[in-house]
Amino acid sequence: MIRISEAIREEGIVLNLKAQEKVAVIKELVSVMVDMGLIQDEETFLADILKRENLESTGIGLGVAIPHARTTAASELLLAFGRSANGVDFDSLDGKPSHLIFLIAAPEENKSQYIMALARLSKILHKEEMRTRLSKAATPAEVMEILKEAE
Amino acid sequence: MYRRLLCYVDAGETRLEELEGVLDLASQLQSRLIVLAVLPEESPDPSKEKKQERDILEDRTWNFLYEIEDVAFGRELKISLMLEEGKPEETIASVVKSYEVDLCATFPYKGLDAELLLQKLGSTPLLFFNQEGR
């Protein structure tokens, strides 16, 4: 069973994203993963994420976006989380800016793990209580705790 | 002409292969495909068993939606996923209205009242696909 809380680390949590635009936000979160030594090939990973982003909206509404990709740049399931006070336009169907942004990377060959992670995270973020708690979390450790509890 | 195509799916009654026809249609029309699943409203004070059932249903439905997304991505289709709660006919009609959907597609599900849905959709065309996806 995939656990979101086991695929994310405190260093992968940015409570105040500096970037204010979609591609810049994705780059900021990709950089976090690179700095943690989780992604070796930044260029490939970014290209894979942006390819999907150009084709579809990963803004799932309710102020949430989950940019994601299966990529050769990842050797395991990886997550980063960024929070934006102003919100970022992820072209969500509901037209609302995204404040909670989770970046997911999974190995190219591990489709089932990837789909389960996306499904699990979407289920958690669909709950208003979880979104509120994540919006108010004061520290990365608190975000980790919320995700653990949700699972 | 059909910028947004909404497809209502029931994760418990649909296999991925049955969606081929809908994906083909979205591709031909170059429409943005909105895949919608609707879960029944959760009871306010569910028992432990009901809560577990609900958890499994939500997991299965999100999994199915992302399976569809993955196939659609492989075909370079524009797609958005939605999971809502309520009665299917009312929810479909509400999404059609809110998101300016031009065309609606679904399958003859047991839990879907086709006549009621047609009434609620008004002038928005509705396509029913069979289990072979045609």
Interface residues (C-beta under 8 A of the other chain):
Chain A: R52 L55 E56 S57 I60 G61 L93 K111 I115 M116 L118 A119 R120 S122 K123 H126
Chain B: I34 E58 D59 W62 N63 L65 Y66 E67 E69 D70 A72 F73 E76 L77 K78 I79 S80 L81 M82 L83 Y99
